[in-house]
Amino acid sequence: MLEQIANDAVCIYKLKKEGKVTSQDISQSAYETLKALKPNTKSKIVLKPNVTIPAEPDSGIITHPDFIAGMVHYFLDTGIPKENIFVAEGGGSGPPPHGMDEHFGQGGYTEMAKKRDISLVNLNGDEKVNVSLPQAEILKNIGIARTVKDKDTTFINVPKFKTHNLAVTTLSMKNLMGTITPCDERHLCSMPKELWERANEITPNGIEFREEQLCRKLCDLSMASIPDFNIIEGIIGRDGTAFRHGKNIQTNVVIAGKNTASVDTIGTYLMGLEPTAIGYLKIAFQRGVGNINIDELDLYEINDGRLILCDDINKFVSPVPFEVLRHDKQTRDIPLNSFFSRTAQRIS
């Protein structure tokens, strides 16, 4: 079913439950999403969550391990052997044995994988595949972990539904940073010392130079590390800085599609933010990486296990818009999407 829709189409699943969600709800949301999408897969499955820092499963900071467990359950049910299912992430700041043991342990991934007898892969020590990108603007040569580049692998990007202090939203495209190897080349938010005097300079895209540098690197990366599809775990979203500062917002949504920029466009809109005002999405559109115009995207919803055309995207929007905080925890002034903009105008 997923292969029958347009490359930039986006699908939304909504968990129909009021009140606090359970582990079973989170797992079932992943299972039902995949069951409706029916993706074609190769012999191996690699699931790449967002586990960039050690954080508890319910923190809202990492992709929930129960969501990954639901995906694993689906693939086991479709006949993929457990030894061919891998959960892979590159976080922390060093090669094995450093970098991921604490992340996986505190995040509930070690227990989840042991219970299902599947393998966790620390991408920090993965073999590098060199990718040359003459069309890139900054990252013309990138090392990508072989685990996600193997030709026999279906690579599924599973980011968390979060905002970020610099990128504004950290969804499918930014989650690919964990596939860069060696890990000391992964910190795309940094800049060469000779450029730091320009860090706060406002670019023609209306963002600070430092943010624009990150955005352009993310677009380069999206041409080197290409998932077969992306599934944003948004049962519980997280606003703020993307890390310890912010709040959790229950949105009950899962967002899926093949094109990273288009999936992130819908994800950004469902947070209550205006996608065309977001730096990395603007630049992705300018460079032909993906379409970020909501009205031009094919949008589907999962209803009673079936994929049908979505009649109204606004029914999936977060009950409150997500707030974006800077490193200093000051609020960033990010334009709201048309739904919340109209609401604000009526109130005023």
N, C-alpha and C positions, 0 to 999 in steps of 0.2 A: 504493500500500500504506500509506504513512504517513497518508494522509487517511482511511483506513478504520478506524483505531484511535482510542481515546478521546483527548480533548484532553490529559489528564494522564498518558497512558501513556508509558512510557520503554522505550527499546530499547538493548541492550548488544551490542557486537561485541567479541570476544576474539581477538587475534592469537595463533595457535597456533604459537608458536616459543619455544624455549629458547635462552638466550644472547643476546648483544648484537644489537640490531636494526639493520638497514641503512636507508639512505634509501629503497630500494625497498619495504621492509617498511612503513615509515611511509606512503608514498604509496599503496600497495596497500590498507592498512587503511581509508583515507578512501574509496577507490574502491569497495571491497566493501561498506562501510556504506551508501553512497548507492545502490548497485546493488540492495541488498536492500530499502531503504526506498522506492525509486521515487517520490520526491516530485513532485507536480505543480508546475510552475514557470511564471512569467510570462515576458515577453520578455527581461527583463534579470535578471542574477544579481549580487548584492552579497554578498561574503564578508567578514565582519568578524572578523579574528583578534584575539588579544591580543599587541600589540607595543608595550607602554606605555613601555619604555625600550630604549636600544640594547643588544642582547645577541646573542650568537652563536646560530646555529640549534640547536646541541646543548646549550645552557646549561640547558635545562629551564625557563627563565624566560618564554619566548615560545612562542606556537603555532608549531610547526615548519613552515617553508615547504614542506617536502616533503609534509606533510599537505594543505596548501592546494593544492599542485600536483596531488595525487591527485583532489581535488574538481574542480579545473579540467578535468582529463583526462576525468572522468565527464561533466561538462556538455557538453564539446566532442563527446564520443561520442554524446550524446543530441540533438545538432543545434543547440545554442545557439551562435550566432556568437561568435568570439573578441572582437569589438568590443563585445559585450553582456555580457562578464564582467568584473567589477571587484573588486579587493581594496581595502577601505577601512578606515582606522584613524585615530584621533585620539590621538596621544601627545605627549610633550614639553610645551612651555609657551608656544608662540607660533604665530601664523598663518604661512602660507607667505611666504617660502621656508623658514622655520624649522620645527622641530618634528618632521618625519618623515623627512627625507632620510637622516640618520644611522641612525635606527631601521630603516628599510627596507634600507639598504645593509648595515649590520653584521649584520642578521638574516637575510640571504640572500634577501630578498624582491625587491630590485631585479634581481638575476640571474635569479631564478625567473620574474618577470613578463616580462623581456626575452626569455627563452628561449621563452616561450609566446605572446609578442606580445599580452599583456593589460595593462590599465591599473591602476596604483596610484592611489588617491585619498587625499589628505591631508584628513581631515575637519576639521582645525583651521581651514581657510579655507572650509568649505562654507557654502552659503546656509542660513539658519536658517528652520525651520518652527516657528512658535509653537504650542505645545500648552497649552491651558488645562485644568486638572484641579481642578474645585471639590471633588472628593472626596479630594484629596491632603491630607496632614497638614502637610507643610513646603513642598514644591516645587509650588506651585499653578499656576505658569507656567514651562514649560520650553522651551528652544530645542533642537530636534532637527535634526541634519543632513539636508538634503533628499535626499541620496544614498540614505539608508536608508528614507526616507518616501515616495519616489516610487511612485505607484499601479501603475506598470508593472514594479515591481521585486520579485523574491523576495529577501527579506533573511534571510541565514543567519548566525547568531551562532556563532562558532567559538572559544570560550575554551580556555585551557590548564587542565590538571588541577593546581591549585595551592592551597596554603593561604595565609593572609594574616594579618599581625600584628594587625589590628583586626577585620576581618570574619570571621575564622577560615577560611572557604573563599572563594576568589575564582573563581567559575565563570561560569555563564550570566548571572545577574542583574547581577553587578558588572561584567562585561565591557561592559555597555551604557553605562557611564560615558563610553566613548570616542565615543559618538554625540552627546553633549551639545555644543552650540555656542551662543555663543562659548566657546573653550577655557578662558577664565579663570573660567567658571562650572562647570567640570567637577570641581573638587576637592571631592567630597562628604565627604571625611574631615575637612575643616576645619569650624570653628564660629565664630559671631560672638564677639567678645571678651567681650561681656557674659555669655556662658554658660560661659566657661572655668573659673570657680570651681566649677562643677558637674561638670566633666569626669570626675572619679573617683567621683562619687556612684553608688551601686548602685540600679538601677531595679527595679520589680516583676518584670521579666523576668529578673532575676538577672545583668544585665550592666552595665557602666559606662555612664554617661549619654552619654559621647562615642561609644561603640559604638552605643548605641541610636539616637542622632541619625543616624548613617550608615545603619543598618538601615532606618529609616523613610524616609529619602531614596531608598534603593535600591528600596523597594516603590513609592514614588511614581513613580520613573523607569520601572519595569517596566510601568506603565500608559500611559506616553507613548511609549516606544520598544519596539515589540513585534515581535520576529522572527517570521518564518514558521515557522522551527524552529531548534533549537539542536543543535550537535554538539560535544561536549567532546573535545578531542584529549588522550587520556590514555595514549598509548603509553609515554611517560616522564613521570611525575608529578614535582612539585616541592613539598617541604615547607619549613618555616621561616617567613620573613617575606613570601614571594612574590617577593623580589628577590635580592640577592646572598648573603644568609645562609640556609643550608639545604642540603639534599641532594636529589639526584635518586633517584627510586624507579621502577624499571621495573614497570609494572602491565599493559601490553599491552591496555588497554581503550579503547574509544570508547563514549560515552554520548550518546544522541540522543532528542529529543522536542520537542513543541510548547510545552509550558508550562515557563517558566523555573524556577519554584520546584520543580516536580516533578523536573525534570532535575537540578537542584542538590541535591535531597534524595538521589537515588540516587548522585550523584557524591560527596556528603559521606559517605554510608554506605560506599561502596567505598574511601574513604580510611581507614576504620576508625573514623570518628567518629560520634557519635550526632546525627542530624539534628534531633531535637526539642529539643536543647540549644543549637542555633545561633541567635543572635539574629535575623538577618534572615529565617531560615526560620520561626521562631516567629511573628514579626510578619506575614510573608506569609500564614501560615495564619489568624491572627487577623483579618486584613483580607480574607480570601477571595481572595487572589491565586493560591493554589495549595494542593494537598493535600500534606502532608509526612508522612503516615502510611504507612510502607512497605507494611503489610499491605493497605491500601486502594487501592494503585496497581496498574494493569495493567502487568505487567513482561514484556517480550519479549527474546529473545536471537536473534542472527543465527547460524544454524547451516547450514553448507553452502549459503550464499547465500539461505536462506529465513528468514522471520521466524516464530518459533514462541514459544509461551508459555514463560516461564522457570520451571523447576522448583525452582531453588535459587539465590537471589541470592548466597549466601555463597561460591560457587565463583569469583566474580569479585572478591572483596575483596582488597585489596592484601596482599601477603605479610607486611608489617609496617605498623602504624598510622602515619599521618603525624603528625609533630610540628609544633606551632604555636609560633612564637617571637614575642615582643614586639619593639618597636623597639629595646629595650636588649638584645635577644637572649636574654632570659630565657624559659624555657619557660612557655607558658600551660597551665593545667590544664583540658583539654577532655575531657568524658566520652567514653569509647569506646563504639562500637556494641555491640549485644547479642552479636554473634559474638565479639568480642575480650573483652567483659566476662565471658562464660562461660568463655573460655579462661583468663583471669586468675584466676577463682575456683577453677578446677580446679588450677592451679599452686600457689595459696596454700593 
